[in-house]
Amino acid sequence: MNAPERRLPLASDVLAGRDALSDLASLLPVGGLSRRGFVAAAGAGFALAAHPIQAQTVISTDARGLEAGEVEVPVPGGTMRAYVAGPAGGRKLATVLVVQEIFGLHEHIHDVARRLAHRGYLAIAPDLFQRQGDPARLSSNKEIFDQIVSRVPDAQVIADLDAMLAWAGRSGRGDPARAAITGFCWGGRIVWLYAAHNPQLRAGIAWYGRLVGAPTPLTPTHPVDVAARLKVPVLGLYGGADPGIPVSTVEQMREALAAAGHRASEIVVYPDMPHAFHADYRPSYRKDAADDGWRRLLAFLRQHGL
C-alpha cells in the first residue's frame, strides 16, 4: 500500500505542525500569520534543537486506515512510552522497530512509523531516552549529548528493544518472529548493535549510524567491534560528505564484515551527501538520496521475508 505523503491539512494538523509551509499558507486569510508564524506552526512537534524546521520539505504522512498513537510498554524497571502505527485491525504483522535520532521521539520519527504502517508493517518507535530526560526541551545538540545521550547505556537500550518485540507479540498486533529494525543517526549505530544481539531478526537498516569509537563503560562496543558476531543482514546507508562519519570508517566496517565472511550485509555510500540526508525537516535533507534509501529499505525488507 502506498503511503499518502501529502494532503491539504486539517486545522488540527496545522496546530500539530505536520504540513509544509505552503499548505499552511493556503489555509490562512490575507493578514493572518506572518512567515515566522507559519514556520513556528510547522515546527510544532519537533525537538527544539532541530529548529529551524525546513517547512517546505517536511513530509506529513496521515494516519487514515491506521491504528496509530502512543502506548505504554512494560520494560525493565517500569514502563516506556512508544509510538506505534500499523494497519487498522492488523494482527501478527511483520514488525519494524524504529530507533530515534538524538532528538528523541519527535514528529519525524512518528512520521517514519506511519510510512512503514502504510506499507503493511507494525512500526514501534520507543522513547529510548525516557529514563535520562526529554531532548525535545533542550536547545542545542551539545546539551542533548551532555545531559542525555552520554548517560544512556547500550545495555539499557538493547533490553528496551527486546521488551518492545515481546510486547508486539503479547498484544497480538505484531510478530516477533518476523521483525526488523531501522534507525537514524544515534539510532543507526543502535541498529548494528541490536542486529548483533538478536539473531532472530530478519533484517536491519542503519541510516548514517556511527561505526567506530573509543569504548566507554556505557558504550563498550561499536558496530565495527561486533561485525564478527553479526548474523543478521544489515543495510547501511551513509553520506560520502558526512564529517562525523568519515568514509574511512565506513570502509573499516566493510573490511570487518568481509573478514568475518558476512556477505549478507550491504553498505551504500551516497557521494557528496551530508549527514541526516533523510531528515526532511532539516537543511541536510537531500530528496534524491532520501528517496533512493527508502526504496532500498523497502526492497531489503521484502528480500528478507518481511
N, C-alpha and C positions, 0 to 999 in steps of 0.2 A: 504494500500500500504506500503510495507516495505521500509525503508529509506536506500539507498546505502551509508553505512558509510565509506567505504574505496575505494580508487581507486588510480591509478598512477596519480600524479599531473601534471597539465599543468604548463607551465612556469609562467603564471600569478598567479597561486595558490602558487607557491614557493615564489614569491615576497610577496604574502599576508600572508605567514606563515600558511597555512591551512592544511599541511600534516605532517606526522610523520617523525622523523629524518631518519629512514631507507629509506623511499621513496625519501626524498631529496637526500640522498647519491647515490641512484641508478641512478639519472639523471646527476650527475656531473662526469666529467672525472677525472682520476687519476691526482693528483696535483692541484685539484680545491680547494673549500673551506675547511678550517680546521674544526675540530669538533666544535670549538667555532663559526665558521661561520655558520655551519649547525644549531646550536641552535638559533643563532640570527635570521636567516631566519625563522625558525619555530615559533619564538616568536613574529614576527610582527603581529600587530592586537590585541595583548593582552595588558592589562594595565601594566605599568612599575612596579608597586608594586607587581604584581603577579609573576614576574620573580624570579628565573629561570624557564622557561617553561619545563615541562616534555614531550619533543617532541615525545618520543617513545610511549606515550599513548594517545596523542591528537587525538580525533575523528574529522574527517572532513566530513561533510555531504554536498554533492554537491547540486546545485540548478537546475539540469536538471528536466524539467517538472513542474517547479515552476515559479511563479512571485515573486521575492524576491528583496528587496532593501530598501533604506531609503526613507521616505516620511516626509512631514511637516504636522502636525496635529494641528488644532486650539485648544488652551487650554486657560484657564482664563489668560488674560493679554498678549496674543501673540500666538506664535506657538511653537511646540515642535517637535524635530525630533524623529522618531521611525523607528525601523527596522521591516518590515512587510514581511511575507512569507506565501504563500498559493498556492494551485494547480493552474496551469495556466488556465485562463478562468473561475475559480470558482466563483460562485455568491451565496450570502446568506449562507455562510459556517458557521458551528459551529466555534466559536471564542474563542481563548485562549489568555489571557493576560499573558505575560512572564515578571516577575519582576526581575531586576538585583541584583547581589551581590553588595558589596561595591565598586567593581572595575568598576562599571558602565556598559555602553552599549558596551562591547567589544566582541571579536570574539567568545568566548564561548557562550554568550547569543545569538548571531546571529545563531550559530550552533544549539542550542536548538530549536530556532524558525523554522529552516529548518527541523529538525527532526519531529516536530509536523506537519508542512506543508505536508511532505511526507505521513503522516497519514490521510490527508484529511482536516486538520483544517486550519483556518486563524489564524496565530500567530502574535501577536502585542507586540513588546518589546520597550516600550518608554524610552527615556533618562530622567529618573526622577530626575537626579541631574543637569539638564541643567542650571537651574537658579543660582545654587550655584557654579558650576565650573565643570572642567573636571578631574576626578580622574585618567584617563589614563596617565596624565603627572606627577603625584606625585609618589615619590619613596618609600613610606612606608605606611603601614596601619594606623599608627598614624597620618601621615599628612592628609590622606583621612578623617579620623574621625574628626580631629580638624578643618580642613579647609572646609569640605563639609558636611559630614553626620550629624554632630552635628547641622548644620544650616538648615536642611530640615524639614519643618513642616509636620506632618502627614496629616493635613487637606489639604495641597497643593497636596500631593501625591494622596489622595483619589479623589480630584477634577480632577486631571490629568487623572487618570484611568477612571473616568466617561466619560471624554472627548474622550478617546480612543475608548470606546464602542460606543459612539454617532457617531464618525467618521466612525467606521466599518459599522454601519447601513446606514449612508448617502452615503457612497461610493458604496454600493451595494455588496461589497465583503463579508461582514460578517453579522451575525445575532445576535444582542444584546440579543434576547430572548433565544438564545442557546449559553450561554457564560460560561466560567470558567476562573480560574486564577491559575497560578503556580509561585513560586518564590523561590529563593535560598539565604540562609544566611540573610542579611538585607531584601531581598525580601520575605523570608519565613515568617518573622514577619508580613510584609505587607499583605500577603495572608489572615491571620486570621482577621486582622483589616478590610480589604476590604470585606471579606465574611460577617462580622457583619454589615457592612454599606449597602451592596447591596443584599437584599434578593431575587432579581430576578436571581442571578447567579445560575447555576446548580451545580457547584462543585468548590472546591479549593484544591490544593495540595501544602503543605508547606514543603520545604526541609530545615531542621535544622534552623528554624527561632526562635529567642529568644522569650520566652513566658512570662517572668516576668521582672519587673524593676521598679525603682522609677519614679513617674510621673515628667515631666518637662513641661514648657509652650508649647514647640513644640511637645512633645510626651506625652500627658496627660494620655493615657491609653495603656495597653499592652494586648496581647491575653487573659491572664487569667482574665482580667477585663471585657472582652466583651463576655465571654463564655455564659452568661445567655441571651445575645441578639442574639446569633448565630442561624440562621435559614437555613443556607446553609451547606451541608455536606462537611467536610474538612478531607483530609487525611494528617496526619503529619508524616514525615519521619525523624528520628533522630538517631544520633550515640551515642551508650552507653558509649563511651570514649571521648566525646566532653567536654573539660574542660570549655568552655564558656557557655555551656547549660547543666548543671548537670542533671542527670536523675531525681533527686528530683524535679526539676522544671517541668519536663515532667509529673511526677506524680501529681503535683499540677494542671496541665491543665486537666489531665484525671479526677481528682476529681471535678474540676469546671464544666466540661461537664456533669458528672454524676449527680451532684447536680442540674443542670439546666434541667435534663431529656433529654439532647440532645444525642440521641443514634445513630444518622446518621453518626457522625464523627468517625474516627478511627485513632489511633496513633500507629505507628510501631517503635520500638527501635531495632536497629541492634547492638547486643553486640560487644564490643571491636572496634566499628567503630569510626573514628575520625570525627571532623567537616569537612564539604566540601568533603564528600566521593564521591559525584557525579562529582566533578570538575576534568575532565580527564586531564587537563593541569597542575595540581598541585600535589605535593608529597602526599597530603592527599587522592588522588584517590584510591578507592577500587572497582575493577571491579565487583565483585560478588554482593556487596551491591548496587552499582550504577545500574547494570542491573536489579536486583530484584525490586528496587524502580521504575525504568522506566516502567517495566511490570505492577506494581501496579498502576502507574499513568494512563496508557492507559486503564486498566481494570476499574478504578474508573470513568474515563470519560465516558466509554461505559455504565457502570452501571447506570449513571445518565443522560442518554439520549443524549450523545454527541458523 
